[in-house]
Amino acid sequence: MAYYAYLFEAKSIQSYIFATNKLKEIIGGSELIEQLTSTNGLLRQTLRSLKEGEDIELSRCGGAAFYAFSENKAAIDKLATLWPLVFRQYAPDMEFIHAKAEGKTSIDAFQKAHTTLMADRNRPKMKLPQAGVYTRRFSRTGEPVSQTIRLGKELEQIDLVTARKRDFAKSTALIERVVKNSQRNEWPVNLTPEEDDDKDFPFKDNRLIGLIHADGNGFGQLLMDLKSSVGKGDIEDSQYISVFRDISESIKKATETAAEQAVTETLVMERGLYPARPIVLGGDDLTMIVRADLALPFTQAFLKAFEQESQRQFELIRNNKDYSNLQNILPERLTACAGIVYAKSSQPFSLLHDLAEGLCKHTKSIAKHPDNLLEGKQVPSSLTFYRVTTSLIDDFKDILKNELTTRNICLSRGCYTLDAHDKLPNLPDLLALQVFLAKSEVSRGALRQVTGLLHQSPEQAQRRYERWKEVMQDRDQNNWNTFNELFRKLSEPKSDFDVNHKQAVPFEDVLSLSAVSNVDVLNTAEGANA
């Protein structure tokens, strides 16, 4: 008996979605991706259209990727022939890789197909439609015009990709996964008012957004451990498809539940709209646009809920008598890391998303360091945020080097853990510092002056800091003691501020939170002052 496998993965999904600065088209792109592998989406429709579709099992199905298996060679051959044609019509110009293979077992077929799949990355695919010299092109993308649409009172000629995204702009598959029974009119589709019946984003005093990108820790390693266990015989070949399918589904449920819980805990409708918009929710990934003052509370709630829900989902799998052999393979739970970019809503989304991904990777690189792991080698749930204040958006490594470092002083601690940690700064301490600086008797302006002077003259910054210290001590010694205690907790090394020695301090971090009116902290401060 032989097994046959067909593997498919769409590539550069985020780039495809964010290749525009119009929220409506970003929404359309995310909904297009969402409905690719949904319950009644394109893949399921394609399988139903095949006579042998019922013979195909899926071990992975989500995030614009699927792994199909069958003992029926004709079924896999037909799917492998039909699917690329259907996909190109459905999502024009989206990159993808695919491969099929035969093996003695399902895992053997997968391994052979996966090797071919990785090799397929190096085979460029023809871009459609092809355009000649005299082809009219869409001004915003440079791609060939395919149709004319009405935009307000004017007509606009757009390309094929933009047209497809607009076709899906009113779909609700993604928002219904984020909040069950959610309605389209409960979520904004414009960041700027337009002359149509759609409601614009419910901003407050400014038009700042927080673009959040969160990614689970250890999911890839878990899949590798499972594959290794199959090879060792700890997992039977006959279990391969169901084990991978059920574990992938458990992570998907954990991400969805965490997102819904974060929405419920932190987002309140204003003018009948949530001050947020989900963009990607697949596997252990989340990308979300949230109003700036709510972005940090939302991210905190999501990371905590993901950790708790992944533990609950894994416990359900452990209690399944069919998976008793997974007891020592499954971790207790998964954690996640996130990056938040604060910026004006007019900033290019593609650059903001690249930066958010960079912040998330930066967080992971620090949180995964062997010295920072928790008991059981668990990666701590952590996040990094950055406020864009320039017109040019660099890679975060360049930002750290060129904007956040002045001689000996790094103005940001970068990675903050959700809970207390022996070696990394934690978010509760940073929020406590923001609450303290919000008090009327403390001069936050002095900290801003010190931070500004560090870029010009570290010596002047040191003198301004010493003067601030003297004034605070004269007014109330307890205030200075509180500040100094929090400052030492959040700095590295944990010593007094001194520009003559290398030190990482949280100055830019706390000033950024104040600049975006971090709502959770302000409410805490109001309660403390009441």
Secondary structure, DSSP 8 states (H G I E B T S, - for coil): --EEEEEEEE--HHHHHTSSS-HHHHHHHHHHHHTTSSTTSHHHHHHHHSTTGGG-EEEEE-SSEEEEEES-HHHHHHHHHHHHHHHHHHSTT--EEEEEEEESSHHHHHHHHHHHHHHGGGS----SS---TT--B-TTT--BEEEEEEETTEEEEEEHHHHHHHHTTT--HHHHHHSTT--GGGS--BSS--SSS--B----SS-EEEEEEEEEESHHHHHHHHHHHHHHTSS-GGGHHHHHHHHHHHHHHHHHHHHHHHHHHH---BTTB-SEEEEEEETTEEEEEEEHHHHHHHHHHHHHHHHHHHHHHHHHHHT-GGGGGGTTTS-S--EEEEEEEEEETTS-HHHHHHHHHHHHHHHHHHHTSGGG--GGG----EEEEEE--SSS---HHHHHHHTSEETTEES----EESS--SSS-BHHHHHHHHHHHTSTTS-HHHHHHHHHHHHH-HHHHHHHHHHHHHHHHHH-HHHHHHHHHHHHHHSBSSS---TTS-EE--HHHHHHHHHTT-HHHHHHHHHHH-
